[in-house]
Amino acid sequence: MTTQQFHTTIQDDIGSVLGYEHLDAKDQAGFIAQIGETILDSALLRLVAGLNDEQSSALAHYLEDEPTAELLMKHLFDHYPQFEELLTEEIIAFKEETVALFGSLEADTGIPAMA
């Protein structure tokens, strides 16, 4: 998965569920970027939790240079084969939680959540 594929997945899978198409182009991009960052952070935390001390130190050292999202994702995919699966799981979990939350709000208020 590339960074572009990641953003496209978020845009298609999550953004459309939330009705972000009502935002202007600049706000859409910011919205997708924020969701992407949240999902990336969650997947990264899960990855780190499964690493040994040496691997954690190496990753922490890499992160100190504050790589761009594109470089970071390439590094993670190249060096941690399990990362793509973690990222996919986090995308799915975020979407499911979002749909459940907005569905619950709609049920509680009677206001369509995705309008």
N, C-alpha and C positions, 0 to 999 in steps of 0.2 A: 504494500500500500504506500503510495506517495502522499506527500502533503496535499497535493491537489485532489487526489482521490478521497483523502480524509475530509477535506472541506466540502467536497461535492456530496459525500455521504451524509455529512451533518446537514447540509443545505437541503438535500432531497428528503432525508429521513426525518429529521427533527424540525428543521425550519418550517417545512410545509405543514407539519402537524400543528405547529404553534401559530400559523397564519402570518408569518413574517413578511409575506409578499405585500402586505399593506404598508410596509415601511418604505422610505425612499432608499435608493441604492447605497448611499453612504451608511445609513443606519442598518441596512441588511448586512453589509460587510462587517460592521462592528458587532452585530448580534451573533453572526456565525463565528467570528473570531473569539468572542467571549465563551460561547458554548464549546468551541474546539479546545480552548485553553483549559476549561474545566475538565473536559473528558481526558485530555492529554495528561493533566496533573493526576487525575485518579488512576489512570493506567500506569503512570510513572511510580506512584506510591505503591501500587500493587507489585510492580516489578522489583522495586527496592526491598520490599518486605521479603521477597524470596531469594535475595542474593546473599552470598557469604560476605564476610568482612572485607576481603580483598576486592571482590567485585564492587561492593558498595563504595569503597574508597576510590577505585578507578573511575566509577561513574560520577562521584562527587567532584573529583578533580576535573573531569571533562565539563561538568556543568558550571564550574567556576568561571570558565571563559564566556559564559552566556551565549551559547550558539543560537543561531536563528532556529525557528521551529522546523524549517526544512532540513537544516543540517542535523539538528537533534534527532528528528525522526529517522533520517537515513542512518545515523550512528546507532540508534536503538535497534532498528531492523537488522543492520549488518552484524551487530555484536551480541544481541540478545534475541535469539530466534522466537522465544515465547512472547515477545512484546506485541507482535501483531495480533495474536490471539487475545491477549489482555486488552488491547485497544478496541478490538471488535466487541468483546464482551462489555466493555465500558460504554460503547456507543449504544448497544442494545439496552443495557440497564438504564442509561440516561433517558432513552426514548420511552421505555416502559414506565419509568417513574414519572416522566413528564405527562404522558397520556393519562396515567392513573390520577395524578394530582389535578390536572385540568378537568378530567371526567368527574372527579369528586367535587370540585368547585361548582361545576355545572349542576350536579345533582343537588348540592346544598343550596344554591342560589336560584336555579332555574334559568340562569343566563347562559346562553350557548358560549362555551369556552373558546371555540375555534372560529368564531364569526369574524 
